[in-house]
C-alpha cells in the first residue's frame, strides 16, 4: 500500500493524546467488529480463507476451542512476538486481539449456512470486500495497527528487509502450515490475497480520521487474518 494522506506516525501514548477520541474510539470498535464478522462470512462460504484464518481453522482440528477463541490465542502469541522486535502496541492493537475473535464467533453463530454455489460465492465476495472496508475503518482510527501488521513492520525494521518480501514470506509460511493442519484453501484464498490490500487502500482515504499537526507517513499494505 502506498502513502495514504492523513495517517500519522504516532507512539502509543501520542495516539491517545492526539484528540478526537469521541470519533476514533467508536470507529475502532466498529472496524474491529466488522473485521471479525466479515471473517465469519468467509468461513461460511467454504471457498477458501485468508492465510491467518487458514492457520486458525487448521488449529481447530487439534484444540478444544471455538474459531474465535483460536483467533484470540494466535493474535496474543503474535503480539508477544513484538517484544523482541521492540514494538509497542497501541490500544487498537490490544483490542484487535480480543474483539475480532469475539465478533468472529458471533458471526458464525448468527449467520445461516449458504447452500447453493451462487450464495457461497456471494458470501465470499461480500466477506472479502467487507474485510477490506473493516481493515480501513480500524486502521483509520489511528489507534494502533493489528498484531500481524506490527509483526511485519517490526521484522522489516529489525532485519532491514523488504516490507513486501517479509509480508509474503510470513503469509506463505502461515498458509502452508494452516493447509497442512487441514485449513480450507480455495478460490477465496486467492481473491483475498489479491484484493484485500487494494480494497483497504481504496476505503482508507474515506474513513481515516485526520489528526491536525501529526506527521503523515506511508502506510504498508495491511497483513490481515
C-alpha positions in Angstrom: 0.0 0.0 0.0 1.4 3.4 -0.9 1.3 6.6 1.1 -2.1 7.5 2.4 -2.8 11.1 3.3 -3.9 11.5 6.9 -2.2 8.5 8.6 0.2 9.7 11.2 3.4 8.3 12.8 2.5 8.2 16.4 3.7 6.3 19.5 1.0 4.5 21.6 0.9 7.5 24.0 0.6 10.0 21.2 -2.2 8.0 19.7 -4.3 8.6 22.9 -3.3 12.2 23.2 -3.9 13.2 19.6 -7.5 14.1 20.2 -10.8 13.3 18.5 -11.3 10.2 20.7 -15.1 10.6 20.6 -14.8 9.8 16.9 -11.8 7.4 16.9 -12.8 5.0 19.7 -16.2 4.2 18.2 -14.7 3.9 14.8 -12.1 1.4 16.2 -14.8 -0.7 17.9 -17.0 -0.7 14.7 -14.0 -1.6 12.5 -12.8 -4.4 14.6 -16.3 -5.9 15.0 -16.9 -5.7 11.2 -13.5 -7.3 10.7 -14.3 -10.3 12.7 -17.8 -10.5 11.4 -16.6 -10.4 7.8 -14.2 -13.2 8.5 -17.1 -15.3 9.7 -18.8 -14.7 6.3 -15.8 -16.1 4.5 -15.8 -19.1 6.8 -19.4 -19.7 6.0 -18.7 -19.5 2.2 -16.3 -22.6 2.5 -14.4 -21.4 -0.6 -11.1 -20.6 1.0 -9.8 -18.2 3.7 -7.1 -15.7 4.2 -3.7 -17.1 5.3 -4.1 -16.5 9.0 -7.7 -17.8 9.0 -6.5 -20.9 7.3 -4.0 -21.4 10.1 -6.6 -20.8 12.8 -9.1 -23.2 11.1 -6.4 -25.8 10.9 -5.6 -25.5 14.6 -9.3 -26.0 15.3 -8.8 -29.7 14.5 -6.4 -30.0 17.4 -7.7 -27.6 20.0 -10.9 -27.8 22.0 -11.9 -24.2 21.2 -14.1 -22.1 19.0 -12.8 -20.4 15.9 -12.8 -17.1 17.6 -11.0 -18.4 20.6 -8.3 -19.8 18.4 -8.0 -16.4 16.7 -7.6 -14.7 20.1 -4.9 -17.2 21.1 -3.0 -16.7 17.8 -3.3 -13.0 18.0 -2.0 -13.0 21.5 1.0 -15.1 20.5 1.8 -12.8 17.6 1.6 -9.8 20.0 4.1 -11.5 22.3 6.5 -11.7 19.3 6.5 -7.9 19.3 8.6 -7.9 22.5 12.0 -9.0 20.9 11.2 -6.7 18.0 10.8 -3.8 20.4 7.4 -2.9 19.0 4.9 -1.0 21.3 1.2 -1.9 20.8 -1.5 0.7 20.8 -5.0 0.5 22.3 -6.2 -0.7 18.9 -3.6 -3.4 18.8 -4.7 -5.0 22.1 -8.4 -4.5 21.3 -7.8 -6.3 18.0 -6.7 -9.5 19.7 -10.0 -9.8 21.6 -12.7 -8.1 19.6 -12.0 -9.7 16.3 -12.3 -13.2 17.8 -15.5 -12.4 19.7 -17.1 -10.9 16.5 -15.9 -14.0 14.5 -17.7 -16.3 16.9 -20.8 -14.1 16.9 -20.9 -14.2 13.1 -20.5 -18.0 12.9 -23.3 -18.4 15.5 -25.8 -15.9 13.8 -25.2 -16.3 10.1 -27.0 -19.0 8.1 -25.3 -21.7 6.1 -25.4 -20.8 2.4 -26.3 -23.9 0.4 -26.3 -23.0 -3.4 -23.0 -22.3 -5.0 -24.2 -18.8 -6.0 -24.9 -18.0 -2.4 -21.5 -19.2 -1.3 -19.8 -17.1 -4.0 -21.8 -14.1 -2.8 -20.7 -14.7 0.8 -17.1 -15.0 -0.4 -17.2 -11.7 -2.3 -19.1 -9.9 0.4 -16.7 -11.2 3.0 -13.6 -10.0 1.2 -15.0 -6.6 0.4 -16.3 -6.3 3.9 -13.0 -7.2 5.4 -11.2 -4.7 3.2 -13.6 -2.0 4.4 -13.3 -3.1 8.0 -9.5 -3.0 7.8 -9.6 0.6 6.6 -12.0 1.6 9.3 -10.0 0.3 12.2 -6.6 1.4 10.7 -8.2 4.8 10.0 -9.0 5.3 13.7 -5.2 5.7 14.2 -5.1 3.8 17.5 -2.5 1.2 16.6 -2.0 -1.5 13.9 -3.2 -5.1 14.2 -0.8 -7.6 15.8 0.1 -9.1 12.4 0.8 -5.7 10.9 3.3 -4.9 13.7 5.0 -8.3 13.3 5.6 -7.5 9.6 6.8 -3.9 10.2 8.9 -5.0 13.2 10.7 -7.7 11.3 11.3 -5.3 8.4 12.8 -2.7 10.8 15.0 -5.2 12.6 16.3 -7.0 9.6 16.3 -4.2 7.0 14.4 -6.5 4.6 11.8 -5.5 2.1 8.4 -5.0 3.7 6.6 -6.7 0.8 9.1 -9.7 0.8 8.7 -10.1 4.6 4.9 -9.9 4.3 4.9 -12.5 1.6 7.2 -14.8 3.5 5.1 -14.6 6.6 1.8 -15.3 4.8 3.2 -18.1 2.7 4.5 -19.8 5.8 1.3 -19.3 7.7 -0.8 -20.5 4.8 1.3 -23.7 4.3 1.1 -24.6 8.0 -2.6 -24.0 8.0 -3.1 -26.1 4.9 -1.1 -29.0 6.4 -3.2 -28.8 9.5 -6.5 -29.0 7.5 -7.4 -25.4 6.9 -9.5 -24.5 3.8 -7.6 -23.2 0.8 -9.5 -22.3 -2.4 -10.5 -19.5 -4.7 -11.4 -17.4 -1.7 -7.8 -17.5 -0.6 -6.6 -16.2 -4.0 -9.3 -13.5 -4.0 -8.4 -12.4 -0.5 -4.7 -12.3 -1.3 -5.0 -10.1 -4.4 -8.0 -8.0 -3.2 -7.6 -7.1 0.4 -4.7 -4.6 0.1 -6.2 -2.6 -2.8 -9.6 -2.6 -1.1 -8.2 -1.4 2.2 -6.3 1.4 0.4 -9.4 2.4 -1.5 -11.6 2.7 1.5 -8.9 4.2 3.8 -8.9 7.6 2.1 -12.6 8.0 3.0 -12.5 6.8 6.6 -9.1 7.9 8.1 -9.6 10.4 10.9 -7.4 13.4 10.3 -5.2 14.4 13.2 -4.1 18.0 12.8 -0.4 18.6 13.3 0.5 14.8 13.2 3.2 13.7 10.7 1.8 11.7 7.8 3.6 8.5 6.9 3.4 5.8 4.2 1.1 3.1 5.2 2.2 -0.5 4.5 -0.3 -2.9 3.0 -2.1 -4.5 5.9 -1.4 -8.0 7.0 -4.9 -9.3 7.7 -6.3 -12.6 9.0 
